[in-house]
Amino acid sequence: MSRPGRTVPPSGTERAPDAGPAPTARGALPHADRRQPCGTAASPGSRAAPGAAAPGGEHAGPSAVTGLSPSPSGSEHRPGRTNRPAPPDRSTPPVRAAPDRAAPEPDRGGRPSAPDHGTAPARPAAPDRAPPDEAAGRTVCPGPPTASGRITPPGSAGPRGTAPSGQRRLVVLRALGLGDLLTAVPALRGLRRAYPGHEIVLAAPGRLAEAAGATGVVDRLLPAAAPGRAVPGAIDWAGPPPGIAVDLHGNGPPSRRLLQALRPHRLFAYADGGPPWCEDEHERDRWCRLLSWYGIPADPGDVRIPAPDTPSPVPDATVVHPGADAAARRWPPERFAAVAGALRAAGHRVVVTAGAGEGPPAHRIARLAGLPASSVLGGAADVPFMELAALVAGARVVVVGDTGLAHLATALGTPSVVLFGPVAPRLWGPPDGPRHRVLWHPGPDDPPRPGDAHGERPDERLLRITPAEVLDAVGRLPRPGSELLLVAGRMP
């Protein structure tokens, strides 16, 4: 198992069939909420429906969510996001083995075509949509399948059954961003436990190699990327076909065709014969439910990754991260500056982090907050992942929008305040628990996706959040190490 500070090994050569996880040198750079049926009413202790007020005027969700009642507006948007559009990965030669050379298309909707499972055992086809909930008028996704015969185990001996000779590699497609990778950790960990003898290969952008290694559940990264959230044109796979391919990228034909081109012995995907796709479902729950359909247990709450061994560049920092890949999820710089300035005045050691190209707004925030230029990390380029992870792991608190760094705080167990706008926190927010507070101000009739997560201007729900609310939320967080962080003997 990989440890923090270790990256997945290069993809230039394939390991021999039946080989175990590839050993890596430390520091080597590779190329290499609990579930509930979707759409059902929330039960006590679970997420409430959007707009349902919790006691004290707060909306139930992954944590305390302040609620207002302005007029509804906005439009639907596709599920899934990335913290930054992934540029084409040029670390490997042009990709091969793609049966369809048409331009990549978003892989999110439509009735999926049946995948080619090769010699895999057949299973009854599941309906595309579960019966509607008549009271709510919404699609209801079933819970995990039972042992009633609906599950076809991967292999002849259940989830741990051995694939045919030469096929002890498992490839997972999730060619998206940092936040997407981290929300897939529970599913990846389920695969790791079910297939301890397989090499797990993640097809994802090459820039995520260090992050993939830090999860401790990926053996090798195979670079694969496309602009935005599109599906890569092909995967540059060498050697025998993989024993198992898992589509954690989307629910449309493009991603399934991409994996079918590798001719895996088994394919796990949302498709005919697989579980129905639900729009109204947390991203972590979505992929754990997919695996449970195929008989593989996965816990959506199993989000934590080990902290890096390297020390934080700024110990006990209060990290303010104003960036996001789309303006719809970027809170105004002046408001971030007001929060950063007030926290500095209160004795916090404030650091402003910035991704590649985000330097000018980050430095502006620092100036308005009375911070020195040295308080800005990154901007000309991304902060190297291990340095960023060490900073977040050792931070006092993270103040961030709905983007990848919020998921990194969740994964490392760092207290955070997360600002939401076009998408409800119950779809992309942190787990329940005192470590995290989310702020969201939907209209009374807003659906879970009331705005455009990729819009060109800040979402109106995001603009309803005030600096005073953020400061109040920061003040309500427990300090790291507080006994309040222990919930029923488990770290949230």
MOTADA-V547538 format. One record per backbone hydrogen bond with DSSP energy under -0.5 kcal/mol. CO is the residue of the C=O (numbers start at 1). NH is the residue of the N-H. E is the energy in kcal/mol with one decimal. If there is no record, write none. Layout:
# MOTADA-V547538
co=CO nh=NH e=E
co=CO nh=NH e=E
This chain:
# MOTADA-V547538
co=3 nh=6 e=-2.0
co=5 nh=27 e=-0.7
co=9 nh=221 e=-0.8
co=16 nh=19 e=-1.9
co=25 nh=28 e=-2.4
co=28 nh=7 e=-0.6
co=28 nh=30 e=-0.5
co=31 nh=223 e=-0.6
co=37 nh=40 e=-2.1
co=38 nh=141 e=-1.6
co=43 nh=46 e=-2.7
co=49 nh=52 e=-2.3
co=51 nh=53 e=-0.6
co=52 nh=60 e=-1.0
co=54 nh=57 e=-1.4
co=54 nh=58 e=-0.5
co=55 nh=58 e=-0.6
co=57 nh=67 e=-1.2
co=58 nh=54 e=-4.2
co=59 nh=65 e=-1.2
co=64 nh=438 e=-1.0
co=65 nh=59 e=-4.8
co=66 nh=440 e=-0.7
co=70 nh=444 e=-1.0
co=88 nh=90 e=-0.6
co=96 nh=235 e=-0.6
co=97 nh=99 e=-0.6
co=99 nh=101 e=-0.6
co=105 nh=231 e=-0.8
co=106 nh=108 e=-0.7
co=107 nh=251 e=-1.1
co=110 nh=112 e=-0.5
co=115 nh=117 e=-0.8
co=117 nh=120 e=-2.5
co=126 nh=273 e=-0.6
co=128 nh=277 e=-0.6
co=131 nh=140 e=-0.9
co=132 nh=134 e=-0.9
co=133 nh=137 e=-3.4
co=133 nh=138 e=-0.8
co=138 nh=133 e=-3.5
co=139 nh=141 e=-0.5
co=151 nh=153 e=-0.7
co=153 nh=155 e=-0.8
co=154 nh=161 e=-0.6
co=155 nh=158 e=-0.8
co=158 nh=157 e=-0.5
co=158 nh=161 e=-2.5
co=164 nh=167 e=-1.7
co=168 nh=199 e=-1.9
co=169 nh=243 e=-1.7
co=169 nh=244 e=-1.5
co=170 nh=201 e=-3.3
co=171 nh=246 e=-2.5
co=172 nh=174 e=-0.6
co=172 nh=203 e=-3.3
co=173 nh=248 e=-1.7
co=174 nh=176 e=-1.8
co=177 nh=181 e=-2.2
co=178 nh=182 e=-2.4
co=179 nh=183 e=-2.1
co=180 nh=184 e=-0.9
co=181 nh=184 e=-0.7
co=182 nh=185 e=-1.0
co=184 nh=188 e=-2.8
co=185 nh=189 e=-2.9
co=186 nh=190 e=-1.8
co=187 nh=191 e=-2.1
co=188 nh=192 e=-2.4
co=189 nh=193 e=-2.2
co=190 nh=194 e=-2.0
co=191 nh=195 e=-2.3
co=193 nh=196 e=-0.5
co=195 nh=198 e=-1.5
co=198 nh=200 e=-0.6
co=199 nh=170 e=-3.0
co=199 nh=201 e=-0.7
co=200 nh=202 e=-0.5
co=200 nh=219 e=-1.8
co=200 nh=220 e=-1.6
co=201 nh=172 e=-2.8
co=201 nh=203 e=-0.6
co=202 nh=204 e=-0.9
co=202 nh=222 e=-2.9
co=203 nh=174 e=-2.2
co=204 nh=224 e=-1.7
co=205 nh=208 e=-2.0
co=206 nh=209 e=-1.8
co=208 nh=212 e=-3.0
co=209 nh=8 e=-0.9
co=209 nh=213 e=-2.2
co=210 nh=214 e=-2.1
co=211 nh=215 e=-1.0
co=212 nh=215 e=-0.6
co=212 nh=217 e=-0.5
co=212 nh=218 e=-0.6
co=213 nh=216 e=-1.2
co=219 nh=9 e=-1.2
co=220 nh=202 e=-2.7
co=221 nh=223 e=-0.6
co=222 nh=204 e=-1.2
co=227 nh=230 e=-2.0
co=228 nh=86 e=-0.7
co=229 nh=107 e=-0.6
co=235 nh=237 e=-2.1
co=242 nh=265 e=-1.5
co=243 nh=266 e=-1.5
co=244 nh=171 e=-2.5
co=245 nh=268 e=-2.8
co=246 nh=173 e=-2.5
co=246 nh=248 e=-1.0
co=252 nh=256 e=-1.2
co=253 nh=257 e=-3.1
co=254 nh=258 e=-1.9
co=255 nh=259 e=-1.6
co=256 nh=260 e=-3.0
co=257 nh=261 e=-1.8
co=259 nh=262 e=-1.4
co=259 nh=264 e=-0.5
co=260 nh=263 e=-1.8
co=266 nh=245 e=-2.1
co=267 nh=269 e=-0.6
co=268 nh=247 e=-2.7
co=269 nh=271 e=-0.9
co=271 nh=274 e=-2.9
co=279 nh=281 e=-1.6
co=280 nh=39 e=-0.6
co=282 nh=286 e=-2.5
co=283 nh=287 e=-1.3
co=284 nh=288 e=-1.6
co=285 nh=289 e=-2.6
co=286 nh=290 e=-1.5
co=287 nh=291 e=-1.8
co=288 nh=292 e=-2.3
co=289 nh=293 e=-1.7
co=290 nh=294 e=-0.8
co=291 nh=294 e=-0.9
co=291 nh=296 e=-2.3
co=292 nh=295 e=-1.7
co=294 nh=154 e=-0.6
co=295 nh=297 e=-0.6
co=298 nh=300 e=-0.6
co=299 nh=302 e=-2.2
co=301 nh=303 e=-1.9
co=314 nh=317 e=-1.1
co=316 nh=349 e=-0.5
co=317 nh=319 e=-0.7
co=317 nh=396 e=-3.2
co=317 nh=397 e=-1.1
co=318 nh=320 e=-0.5
co=318 nh=351 e=-2.5
co=319 nh=321 e=-0.6
co=319 nh=399 e=-3.2
co=320 nh=322 e=-0.6
co=320 nh=353 e=-2.0
co=321 nh=401 e=-0.8
co=326 nh=329 e=-1.6
co=327 nh=330 e=-1.9
co=328 nh=459 e=-1.8
co=329 nh=331 e=-0.7
co=332 nh=335 e=-0.8
co=332 nh=336 e=-1.8
co=333 nh=337 e=-2.7
co=334 nh=338 e=-1.9
co=335 nh=339 e=-2.1
co=336 nh=340 e=-3.0
co=337 nh=341 e=-2.9
co=338 nh=342 e=-1.9
co=339 nh=343 e=-2.4
co=340 nh=344 e=-2.4
co=341 nh=345 e=-2.3
co=342 nh=346 e=-1.3
co=343 nh=348 e=-2.7
co=344 nh=347 e=-1.7
co=348 nh=350 e=-1.1
co=349 nh=318 e=-2.7
co=351 nh=320 e=-3.1
co=351 nh=353 e=-0.6
co=352 nh=377 e=-2.6
co=353 nh=322 e=-0.6
co=354 nh=379 e=-0.8
co=355 nh=358 e=-2.3
co=358 nh=362 e=-1.6
co=359 nh=363 e=-2.8
co=360 nh=364 e=-2.1
co=361 nh=365 e=-2.3
co=362 nh=366 e=-2.1
co=363 nh=367 e=-2.5
co=364 nh=368 e=-2.6
co=365 nh=369 e=-1.9
co=366 nh=371 e=-3.2
co=367 nh=370 e=-1.4
co=372 nh=375 e=-2.0
co=373 nh=376 e=-1.7
co=375 nh=352 e=-2.4
co=375 nh=377 e=-0.5
co=377 nh=354 e=-2.2
co=379 nh=357 e=-2.7
co=379 nh=359 e=-0.8
co=381 nh=379 e=-1.3
co=384 nh=388 e=-2.7
co=385 nh=389 e=-3.3
co=386 nh=390 e=-2.0
co=387 nh=391 e=-2.2
co=388 nh=392 e=-2.6
co=389 nh=393 e=-2.8
co=390 nh=394 e=-1.7
co=392 nh=395 e=-1.3
co=394 nh=316 e=-1.9
co=397 nh=319 e=-2.6
co=398 nh=400 e=-0.5
co=398 nh=417 e=-2.6
co=399 nh=321 e=-2.7
co=400 nh=419 e=-2.1
co=401 nh=403 e=-1.8
co=403 nh=406 e=-1.1
co=403 nh=407 e=-1.0
co=404 nh=408 e=-1.7
co=405 nh=409 e=-2.1
co=406 nh=410 e=-1.8
co=407 nh=411 e=-2.6
co=408 nh=412 e=-1.9
co=409 nh=413 e=-0.7
co=409 nh=414 e=-2.2
co=410 nh=413 e=-0.9
co=411 nh=305 e=-2.5
co=415 nh=398 e=-1.7
co=416 nh=437 e=-2.3
co=417 nh=400 e=-2.3
co=418 nh=420 e=-0.5
co=418 nh=439 e=-2.5
co=419 nh=402 e=-0.8
co=422 nh=451 e=-2.0
co=424 nh=427 e=-1.8
co=424 nh=428 e=-1.0
co=425 nh=429 e=-3.2
co=427 nh=283 e=-2.2
co=433 nh=436 e=-1.0
co=434 nh=478 e=-0.5
co=435 nh=416 e=-1.8
co=437 nh=418 e=-2.4
co=439 nh=420 e=-2.7
co=443 nh=446 e=-1.3
co=447 nh=450 e=-0.6
co=448 nh=424 e=-3.0
co=451 nh=453 e=-0.7
co=452 nh=455 e=-2.0
co=455 nh=328 e=-1.6
co=459 nh=463 e=-1.9
co=460 nh=464 e=-0.7
co=462 nh=465 e=-1.4
co=466 nh=470 e=-1.7
co=467 nh=471 e=-2.6
co=468 nh=472 e=-2.2
co=469 nh=473 e=-2.4
co=470 nh=474 e=-2.5
co=471 nh=475 e=-2.2
co=472 nh=476 e=-1.1
co=473 nh=477 e=-0.6
co=474 nh=477 e=-1.2
co=479 nh=482 e=-2.2
co=482 nh=485 e=-2.0
co=483 nh=486 e=-1.4
co=485 nh=487 e=-0.6
co=485 nh=492 e=-0.9
co=486 nh=488 e=-0.5
co=487 nh=490 e=-2.3
co=490 nh=487 e=-1.8
